[in-house]
Amino acid sequence: MRLAPLALSILLSVSALAPFSAQAADEPDLIFKKSTVWKFLTPDHKLATYAIDDPIVEGVACHFTVPEKGGISGWIGVAEEVSDISLACRQVGPVTIKEKFEQGEEMFAQRRSLVFKKMQIVRGCDTKRNTLVYLVYSDKLIEGSPKNSTSTVPLMPWGDQKPPRCEDFLDD
């Protein structure tokens, strides 16, 4: 019967950590998950693909794929996830930039471990090419951010609507 208090303690600990998954933008939409390593009696390791709309650039969406650890540590929510993240951002409608932003401003963030690692998607503007530039990286308190991926969204006309100039929305 000592196992029941231990299980309850683990459950309460994991529940208390739920606020650590707070993010800069809305929660991303899960598109699908694909198992990569089978685990006996516990969840498999997976690749999960998500979509998120840029909260201040209407008409731009990003898709990113992250590995999710299974096993016991992944099951109870204490696994430190690896930093391999891919990113693709596209114009999905007429673009409207709602407010000014800074180069490298955070668009989305998500914890990848209890304390030490966070995934971030940041946004910038290539003024010469009128292109939004998105960078995803994972920073780790001790090792820095060795893994990253970049995606660009050239601002193009949509129907008869002219695209905005991203440089007009850069915060000086």
Secondary structure by P-SEA (a helix, b strand, c coil): caaaaaaaaaaaaaaaacccccccccbbbbccccccccccccccbbbbbbbbcccccccbbbbbbbbbbbcccccccccccccbbbbbbbbccccccccccccccccbbbbcccccbbbbbbbbbcccccbbbbbbbbbbcccccccbbbbbbccccccccccccccccccc
